[in-house]
Every structure is written in structure tokens, then in C-alpha cells.
Amino acid sequence: MRIQVHAVGRMKSGPEKTLADHYFDRLAKAGPAIGLEFEGVTEVPEGRAKNADERKREEAARLAPLASESILILLDERGKNFTSRQLSERIGQWRDAGERRVVVAIGGPDGHPEELRSKADLCLSFGALTWPHQLVRIMLAEQLYRVATILSGHPYHRD
């Protein structure tokens, strides 16, 4: 199963990008042995509309072609709080059911529109706090790597 990250906004060079890339690289190396192939990060610009609802719709429209043929996970503060093991079990179930691709979407500053949230296979939260985009990308990269290690039985994760 292929995993792709769709992010609104660009990650600038610096220590945050280096750390996110480190975990994405680890995922890319660990995933194939257990049937997970990391496709990379697609970055799209923030919407240019004058109000938040229009910006969210504009950003969601760029995600639509990917989401229509994939399992869609939206990162959203109103989403479900999963443990790392619960997330790995869900991704493992999709993989074992023959799903071909998972797209994990990081929204822009205004979040995701309700229409997209209602179509998502999973809305996932990293807590009720608001996180900077750079930290969300790092946390997502690490959690996806952690999923791969849990599914492979590697001792990286400890309950």
C-alpha cells in the first residue's frame, strides 16, 4: 500500500525540514518489507481567497484528485485521538484489505472544509492544541515511521 502526504504550505529549509525528512526517509526504508511504500510529500500553496471558507474549499479542490481513489486521513484538531498502536492497526487493516493508497492531508491555517471532513475515512487529531505546520509534519513523519515499526514488530515502539 502506498502512503502519500498532502500538505498545504511549503516546508522551508531548516532544522524542522531536516527532522521531518529524517523520519520520512526512515519510513521509506522500513516500509517496503511490510507492504508500505512511501510516495513522498506533495506540497500545495495556501488558498488565495479573501475568506476562510473559500480558502478551505480551494485547498480541498487540489486534494480531490488524490482523495477520490485513496483512503483519506485528514489531520484535524476535531478528529479522533488514537494511540500509535491504534493508528498502526487501522493502517494495517487497510493494507491487509487490499487498499492501494492512503493519503494523509495536512490542511492550511484555516483547516479542512466540512464537506471534505465528512468524506474522509479518518479524521485524526494530534490533540486539541493548535500546532505549527512544521511541527505537525514532523509529528506525522515520526508517527508514520512508528506505524511501520509496530507493524514489523521492531522494538522502536514501547507500550
C-alpha positions in Angstrom: 0.0 0.0 0.0 1.4 3.4 -0.9 1.4 6.3 1.6 1.4 9.9 0.4 1.4 13.1 2.5 -0.5 16.1 1.1 0.4 19.3 2.8 -1.0 22.8 2.3 2.1 25.1 2.6 5.7 24.7 1.9 8.3 23.5 4.5 11.3 25.8 4.3 14.8 24.6 4.7 15.9 24.4 8.3 16.0 22.0 11.3 12.3 21.2 11.1 12.5 20.1 7.5 15.7 18.1 8.3 13.9 16.3 11.1 10.7 15.6 9.1 12.8 14.3 6.2 14.8 12.1 8.6 11.6 10.3 9.7 10.2 10.1 6.2 13.4 8.6 5.0 13.2 6.0 7.8 9.7 5.2 6.7 10.7 4.8 3.1 13.4 2.3 4.1 11.4 0.4 6.7 8.0 0.3 4.9 8.6 -1.9 1.8 9.3 -5.0 3.9 5.8 -4.9 5.4 3.9 -3.7 2.3 4.1 0.1 2.9 5.6 2.3 0.2 6.2 5.9 1.0 5.4 8.0 -2.1 6.5 11.3 -0.6 5.1 14.7 0.3 3.0 16.8 -2.1 3.1 20.5 -1.2 0.4 22.8 -2.5 0.2 26.6 -1.9 -2.3 28.1 0.5 -5.5 29.3 -1.0 -5.7 33.0 -2.1 -9.4 33.6 -1.5 -10.4 36.5 0.8 -12.3 34.5 3.4 -11.5 31.3 5.3 -14.4 29.1 3.8 -13.3 29.9 0.3 -9.7 29.2 1.1 -10.5 25.9 2.6 -12.6 24.9 -0.5 -9.8 26.0 -2.8 -7.3 23.9 -0.9 -9.6 20.9 -0.8 -10.1 21.1 -4.5 -6.4 20.5 -5.0 -6.7 17.4 -2.8 -9.8 16.0 -4.6 -8.0 14.1 -7.4 -5.8 12.2 -4.9 -8.6 11.6 -2.4 -11.1 10.2 -4.8 -9.1 6.9 -5.3 -7.5 6.6 -1.9 -8.1 6.1 1.8 -8.2 9.7 3.1 -6.9 10.6 6.5 -7.3 14.3 7.5 -5.3 15.8 10.3 -7.8 17.9 12.2 -8.0 19.1 15.8 -11.6 17.9 16.0 -10.6 14.4 14.9 -10.1 11.2 16.9 -7.2 10.8 19.3 -5.6 7.5 18.5 -2.7 5.8 20.2 0.2 4.9 18.0 -0.8 1.3 18.2 -4.4 2.1 17.2 -3.2 4.0 14.2 -0.9 1.2 13.1 -3.7 -1.3 13.5 -6.0 0.8 11.3 -3.4 1.3 8.6 -2.5 -2.4 8.8 -6.2 -3.3 8.3 -6.4 -1.1 5.2 -3.2 -2.7 3.9 -4.4 -6.2 4.6 -7.8 -5.5 2.9 -6.0 -4.6 -0.3 -6.3 -0.9 -0.3 -3.8 0.6 -2.7 -3.1 4.1 -1.3 -3.5 6.2 1.8 -3.3 10.0 1.6 -2.7 11.9 4.8 -3.7 15.5 4.4 -2.3 18.4 6.5 -4.6 21.4 6.0 -3.8 25.1 5.8 -4.1 27.6 8.6 -7.9 27.5 8.3 -8.2 23.7 8.4 -10.3 21.5 6.2 -13.9 22.2 5.0 -16.7 20.3 6.5 -17.6 18.7 3.1 -14.1 17.1 3.0 -14.2 16.1 6.6 -17.4 14.2 6.0 -15.9 12.3 3.1 -12.7 11.3 5.0 -12.1 7.8 6.0 -10.5 9.0 9.2 -10.1 12.4 10.9 -7.1 12.2 13.2 -6.1 14.7 15.8 -2.7 15.2 17.4 -4.6 16.8 20.3 -6.8 19.8 20.9 -3.9 22.2 20.9 -3.0 24.2 17.8 0.3 23.1 16.3 2.5 25.0 13.8 2.6 23.4 10.4 6.2 22.4 10.7 5.7 20.5 13.9 2.7 18.7 12.6 4.7 17.5 9.6 7.5 16.3 12.0 5.0 14.5 14.2 3.2 12.9 11.3 6.5 11.7 9.8 7.5 10.2 13.1 4.1 8.5 13.6 4.1 7.0 10.1 7.6 5.6 10.8 6.4 4.3 14.2 3.4 2.6 12.4 5.9 0.8 10.2 8.0 -0.3 13.2 4.9 -1.5 15.1 3.6 -3.5 12.1 7.0 -5.1 11.6 7.4 -6.0 15.3 10.5 -3.8 15.6 11.2 -2.7 19.2 11.2 1.1 18.5 7.7 1.4 20.0 7.2 0.7 23.6 3.7 0.5 25.1 
